[in-house]
Amino acid sequence: MFTYILRRILSSIPVLFGILAVTFILARAIPGDPCRAMLGEKATQAVCDQFIHRHGLDKPILTQFGIYVTEIARGDFGESLRFGKPVTTLMSERLPTTLELTFAAMGFSIFVGIPLGIISAVRQNSLIDIGTMVVANIGISMPVFWLGLMLAYVFALLLRGTPLQLPPSGRLSPGLSPDPFYVVWGLNVTSQGLLSVLNFISRLNMLNAILIGRLDIFWDAFKHIILPAVAVGTIPLALIARMTRSSMLDVLGTDYMRTARAKGLPRLRQVMKHALRNALLPLVTIIGLSLGSFLGGAVLTETIFNLSGVGRILYDAITARDYIIVQSFTVVIAIFFVVLNLIVDISYLYLDPRVRLD
Amino acid sequence: MSDVTKSKTTGQVRILDAEKLSTEKPVTLWGTARRRLFRRKSAILGIVILGILVIIAIFAPWLAPYDPQEVLIGIEKVRVRQAPCIHLLGCPADQPQHIMGTDGNVRDEFSRMLFGARLSLIIGFTTVTFAIIIGTVLGALAGYLGGWVDNVIMRFMDVLLAFPSLLLAIAIVTILGPGLINALLAIGIVSIPAYARVTRSAVLTTREMEFVEASRSLGGSTLYILFGRILPNSMTPLIVQGTLGIATAILDAAALSFLGLGAQPPTPEWGSMLSAERNQVFTAPYLVFYPGLAIMLVVLSFNLLGDGLRDALDPRLAMRTK
């Protein structure tokens, strides 16, 4: 078991290294002078010389790569030209919004997708099954940004004045700015490191609202996140529903399911305990793979719903041609993606006893 | 003389008999696949939607009532973002007909939509062709040669797959500079690993088959065996992957255009048309609705066709129904 975990961790090291190499090559492939590409056309010669010296751009290419890797390992991504702040600060400010959106979207796609898939498999070829599969096919074919805009149109404009009206932008209603939970709790934090961690957590609005006991703020934040989460979660939802269905159909046809039926187990118990557990494995893989889709969806959706998260900053950086942000966010998200997939792989240990025995 | 005729006739009779005997057509992979494909309603729906889109794409210049890039100010009595006006549905006859209204630059939205079909299909086919050619060669070499070649190629593919695909495409286009060609290149590069993987695994299974061994013992060169013998016999998974890949490529290209990295105005591309009018979603929703719907339909058609092909070309399933 430990060898399995160790082997998986070791095998992701070359991939991480490869990610660094690819982003390094991409950064060096920017046409023209790297300094002016990074710092802007107006950078003076003195500033450029300093920049080139600091990043070792006058050294051999392999040394440059070494410097690049150590800078990233230290968490130093440089400073954004557009925002005038270190990239790391920007990330810690923006990441909570995206995390909240991703978790909400994930929750939506899992808690709706899996039950739909189960019902479709158990009632194969019924109206529910056909309906689910039609919706799933349409779901994976929809552009995320279009769905987002259409949801905003329907729920903010067409349904205005009805109880179903939902806010189309922002994270909280104007005027609401809850204090961070550690301030409300009266904690006196002096350590800079701890303070940034607490700040990061307090920027997760829904969690912060619970921690300070303000259910009205939680509800407001929840209402704001519904539309973007549905937009981001629809494609993964369609994939999850399809996968649950086919995986459940495979399991339902096995001999032990017949045994379970023959010995007279209640239907619900058969499906939930005997079938679903064994159908989960391919599902975990699919959920792991959809993380990319969640992140890509966040880039497209945050702009539409006016959420200042990682996706939005990436969009602004693209428009402003702020290479440093594009490059460092790409690296960080790719590393995040590899680590999450590693966790998915390790979770097989608990889901599939056969992996443990190997 | 009469004998000859007679023998001729009998001969003909014999030939006819022989033809009668062999009337049952041989079972071929493509024949079975076609029959199985047409048995699926969803695949037929995909083919029908795709067929309509192809017709629209080919005949766009004749179908479109206006030039897709013509600004109608001063030519007609229309306003910016004029709501759809259809004479049959009660729009006053003195007002020019614009089925889908006019856009922010007073161009006929319907004509632009028709021309968009062209671009969308071209985008799908070119990126996937590019990715298939490179991916197939890489995957075939990796699978057939094995050893360090396999290791180097496939580890590199793993690295490309480690990035969320849209994000890597964004990073590539940001560096190459925005534009349709660069966006296509980026999407092409990002989708190479999928084809390399599919080809590699197909080659690995085909490599050990007897007809390959026969070809090798006849002295066929490595290149001939690989591209003349093995690859044609590993085509089916590639066709399925390619069809589904077109769907993804069109979606990604639309997303890049939406972010301003793909097709640039005034090109009538659905993603950038939608992007240009996205702030008008509350005032002129039709300018956002139609391009998105069109993207969805073209992607849906390739997805349905791809799913159908996957089931139709799966030899295990084909056996069962035979």
Interface residues (C-beta under 8 A of the other chain):
Chain A: P14 V15 G18 I19 A21 V22 T23 L26 A27 A29 I30 P31 N137 I138 I140 S141 M142 P143 V144 F145 W146 L147 L149 M150 A152 Y153 A156 L157 L291 G292 S293 L295 G296 V299 L300 I304 L314 Y315 I318 T319 R321 Y323 V326 Q327 T330 I333 A334 F337 V338
Chain B: S42 R155 F156 D158 V159 L160 A162 F163 P164 S165 L166 L167 L168 I170 A171 I172 T174 I175 G177 A247 L251 A254 A255 F258 L259 G260 L261 G271 L274 S275 R278 V281 F282 P285 V288 F289 P291 G292 L293 I295 M296 L297 V299 L300 N303 L304 D307
